[in-house]
Amino acid sequence: MLYLLGGYCRTPIERLVLDYHTMKVAQSSIRLYFVRHGESEANTQHVISNRESLFGLTPRGKGQAKALAQNLGNIPITVIYSSPVLRARETAEILSQSLHLSYQVTEALREYDCGILEDRSDEEAWKLHSEIAEDWIVNHNYLRKPEGGENFLDIKKRFIPFIENLTDHHLNLQNHILFVSHGGLLQLMQPEILPNIDHDFVRSHGIGHTQCIIAELLKDKLVCQRWGDTHF
């Protein structure tokens, strides 16, 4: 989707840069940028691969990461964190080189472990994968999990403290923090930290490759300012 601003056609990523320059940023503010990795071989082959995956970015995924890196260039990102999964690390590496920042790897951003479903691409595996996620979101059956994998509370237990500790550490600083993670984890956990969105919103909007979710700490509370093309 393209936007016409000032006589020029803008992509959603270019809008992200324009938003930074037009939005008023408080003297002491923390802004978090959550990004899904670029398209990977696991995506195109439809493989559940969230552990030590050998599936890196596709050529298209590398192009997506380069485009994002170029358009983030005018935003003063101060630190980059990445999931340890290869497709996320390759995305973070491209961003890191372009932004001239090193990146840190953390388990908190890893895609959730699917246990016996890992490395499978069959219809039965994906059906169970969807059923479990649905059970978490709709029925709040947070303890359900694929055998050998994580349940909802396991994911929450590693993600929420990481974000809380990070925002506490950067409190009273004007920092712009970039996170490279995964669609599953981000869609599950964003409603847990952003009170102005819920799981219904997330399910209807989704999150595409290298799409950005922007949150800002306002009055000691993280608030979603933008989800892809949707502004709050």
JODA-V712428 format. One record per residue. N is the residue number from 1. BURIAL is # if it has 9 or more other C-alpha atoms within 8 Angstrom, else .. D_FIRST is the distance of its C-alpha to the first C-alpha in Angstrom with 1 decimal. Layout:
BEGIN
N/BURIAL/D_FIRST
N/BURIAL/D_FIRST
END
This chain:
BEGIN
1/./0.0
2/./3.8
3/./6.9
4/./10.3
5/./13.1
6/./16.6
7/./15.9
8/./13.5
9/./9.9
10/#/8.8
11/#/6.8
12/#/7.1
13/#/10.5
14/#/11.6
15/#/11.2
16/#/13.5
17/#/16.0
18/./15.9
19/./16.5
20/./19.5
21/./21.0
22/./20.6
23/./21.7
24/./25.4
25/./26.7
26/./30.2
27/./33.1
28/./33.5
29/#/30.2
30/#/28.7
31/#/25.0
32/#/23.9
33/#/20.7
34/#/20.4
35/#/18.4
36/#/18.4
37/#/19.7
38/#/18.0
39/#/18.3
40/#/22.1
41/#/24.6
42/#/25.4
43/./22.0
44/./22.2
45/./25.8
46/./25.3
47/#/28.1
48/#/29.0
49/#/29.8
50/#/30.0
51/./33.4
52/./34.4
53/#/31.8
54/./32.1
55/#/28.5
56/#/26.7
57/#/23.2
58/#/22.1
59/./21.4
60/#/17.7
61/#/18.3
62/#/20.2
63/./17.5
64/#/15.0
65/#/17.9
66/#/18.7
67/./15.3
68/#/15.5
69/#/19.1
70/./18.6
71/#/16.2
72/#/18.6
73/#/21.4
74/./21.8
75/./22.1
76/./25.7
77/#/25.4
78/#/29.1
79/#/29.2
80/#/27.4
81/#/28.3
82/#/27.5
83/#/28.3
84/#/31.1
85/#/29.4
86/#/28.8
87/#/25.1
88/#/24.7
89/#/27.4
90/#/25.9
91/#/22.6
92/#/24.8
93/#/26.9
94/#/24.1
95/#/23.1
96/#/26.8
97/#/27.6
98/#/24.9
99/#/25.6
100/./29.4
101/#/30.0
102/./31.7
103/#/30.3
104/./32.3
105/#/32.2
106/#/32.9
107/./33.5
108/./31.9
109/#/28.4
110/#/29.4
111/#/27.7
112/#/30.3
113/#/33.2
114/#/33.3
115/#/37.0
116/./38.3
117/#/34.7
118/#/34.0
119/./33.6
120/#/33.2
121/#/30.6
122/./32.5
123/./31.4
124/./34.2
125/#/33.0
126/#/29.4
127/./30.8
128/./33.1
129/#/30.4
130/./28.2
131/./31.4
132/#/32.4
133/./29.1
134/#/29.2
135/#/32.8
136/#/32.0
137/#/29.3
138/./30.8
139/./34.5
140/./34.8
141/./36.9
142/#/36.2
143/./39.0
144/#/37.9
145/#/36.9
146/#/37.0
147/./40.5
148/./40.5
149/#/37.1
150/#/35.9
151/#/35.7
152/#/33.5
153/#/36.1
154/./36.5
155/#/32.8
156/#/33.1
157/./36.4
158/#/35.0
159/#/31.6
160/#/32.6
161/./35.7
162/#/33.7
163/./31.2
164/./34.1
165/./36.3
166/./33.6
167/#/32.8
168/./36.6
169/./37.2
170/#/34.7
171/#/35.7
172/./36.5
173/./34.5
174/#/31.3
175/#/29.5
176/#/25.9
177/#/26.1
178/#/23.7
179/#/24.0
180/#/22.9
181/#/23.4
182/#/22.4
183/#/20.3
184/./23.5
185/#/25.2
186/#/22.4
187/#/21.7
188/#/25.4
189/#/26.4
190/#/23.9
191/#/25.3
192/./28.7
193/./28.1
194/#/25.7
195/#/27.4
196/./24.6
197/#/22.7
198/./24.3
199/#/24.0
200/./22.7
201/./19.7
202/#/19.2
203/./19.7
204/./17.2
205/./14.4
206/./15.5
207/#/14.6
208/./12.9
209/#/14.5
210/#/14.8
211/#/12.8
212/#/14.9
213/#/17.0
214/#/18.9
215/#/22.3
216/#/25.0
217/#/28.7
218/./29.9
219/./33.5
220/./34.1
221/./31.2
222/#/27.8
223/#/25.0
224/#/21.3
225/#/19.5
226/#/16.0
227/#/14.6
228/#/11.2
229/./9.1
230/./12.3
231/./15.0
232/./18.7
END
